[in-house]
């Protein structure tokens, strides 16, 4: 997100710097694509992410655009890095039927928070 890279279970100097620049101690990567891990068409996913973006902004939360990916199995998904308390991000993620969010905290390894 915004040039910063997070890896599950690892600390990230670039995420720490981004959080510090935003005046946040923590945040969470939240998506709206593929609810309940069911593959949806790209246009559907993009509309869902646009709705998430609007809800995050309406809640007064700051965010950065992000993309997640994995090599095996091949996977890619757009999401937001929402700055602030991960509990607020979890509420949003549940609304979009997401299984988990990736919580990041300054000077700490990232953690997967399972929501369901």
Number of C-alpha atoms within 10 A of each C-alpha: 20 14 10 15 16 20 14 13 14 13 19 21 15 16 25 22 15 21 22 13 9 15 11 18 16 23 27 27 28 28 31 27 26 18 18 14 10 8 11 12 10 12 9 14 19 16 13 18 20 14 14 22 22 12 13 19 13 10 10 9 15 17 22 17 15 19 15 16 11 9 7 6 7 7 9 12 15 18 23 25 26 28 26 21 17 21 13 16 25 23 12 18 22 19 12 20 18 21 17 18 22 22 27 32 22 20 15 15 15 22 17 15 15 11 13 9
